[in-house]
Amino acid sequence: MINTDVLIIGASASGLMCAIEAGKRNRQVIVLDHAAKAGKKIRISGGGRCNFTNYDVTANHYLSENKHFCKSALSRYQYYDFLSLMAEYDIPWHEREHGQLFCDRSANDVVQMLLSECKKYGVKIQLDAHIEQISKADNDNSNSHSDQFYVNSSQGKYQAESLVVATGGLSVSKMGASDFGLRLAKQFGLNTIPTRPGLVPLTYSSKDTLRYKQLSGIAIEAELSYGNQLFKENLLFTHKGISGPAVLQISSYWKVENNQSGKSIHIKLLPELNLHEWLLEQQTQQAKVLVKNILSRKIPKRLAECFCQIHGIDKPINQYNSLELKTIADVFQNWNFWPDGTEGYRVAEVTVGGVDTNDLSSKTMEAKQVDGLFFIGEVVDVTGHLGGYNFQWAWSSGYTAGQFV
């Protein structure tokens, strides 16, 4: 039996941050992970460049059943704290649109920095460790302490005062993601919020597949809205459905309800242009030109031709009156898209839902009813928007727990 102060399940972004902070407090820390390498999800993030945080981190950029829960941790450890750590390791970075911060070289810079910090503070990381059983009593020892956690793994048995679950969600399933953390929460009596894929492409119905599959590869600026959420970024047509930043953002909010298709998503192409007014202007300048050819000056030709064919728009522009041109404009700027579903956890960047925040302390990330049990990162019902927000939640929640384990 290996004894330690803190045992962390998951060498994830949040798990490594928690380990570092606990190590700074002279706590003995062991991190267990089933993978062969630590920080696997960090390594592939941001196209290998790791969108590690954002300049504009507020609670408004997070989904949760309790929208206030994330505020405490986010205020404890902010984007500039992580930038200070990167500065210590001379890691170059740059800003992209919407305040997103990326590594100049590689996401591996962040992983190596975290591993170096772990080494500095005596954190031990055991990889290829598959968890077999976790309890608050050692089945092999009747004299075991009920205030200790006992973990049986393929790499041995462990005993710890504090247990931190940093196992992530179900997203990127090809990397071994699972519902292990959620099952563990339920084992200890915590409630969980139903999960679904987030930041994920949306798929066509069979009817729309026939209509739109020819548009694969086209990207165009669009404004997408669903409920009271609105995102304006690029939309990308794929052979399965729609993707791109605007779609990924709205996908976290879209869900199938009561085993029926979810509600439609409103799409406005070319959101900066009043298309109806522009068409009226073109009517006086290019009276005998086909509408699809006029639209091709603002919209990719394949897209203009496809939508015009679907809606029977096949005449010169001077053969339409103002009301008809408004209807044509609405085809592109008042499009109600009904997703058939999503591409699922296989390609989802995050998991929406998770351990119920009502069962956790926002100040410590500790389970309210189980002393010494902490949940951090993606396994918790806190999901960020696209743009570095999920990594900031990992750093912040890991840092917070690290002060109390």
Buried (B, 14 or more C-beta within 10 A) or exposed (E): EBEBBBBBBBBBBBBBBBBBBBBBBEBBBBBBBBBEEBBBBBBBBBEEBBBBBBBBBEBEBBBBBBEEBBBBBBEBBBBEBBBEBBEEEEBEBEEBEBBBBBBEEBBBBBBBBBBEBBEEBEBBBBBEBEBEEBBBEBEEEEEBEEEBBBBBBEBEBBBBBBBBBBBBBBBBBEEEBBBBBBEBBEEBEBEBBEBBBBBBBBBBBEEBBEBBBBBEEBEBBBBBBBEEBBBBBEBBBBEBBBBBBBBBBBBBBBBBEEEEEBBEBBBBBBBEBEBBEBBBEBBEEBEEBBBBBBBBEBBBEBBBBBBBEEEEBEEBBBEBEEEBBBBBBBBBBBBEBBBBBBBBBBBBBBBBBBBBBEBBBBEBBBBEEBEBBBBBBBBBBBBBBBBBBBBBBBBBBBBBBBBBB
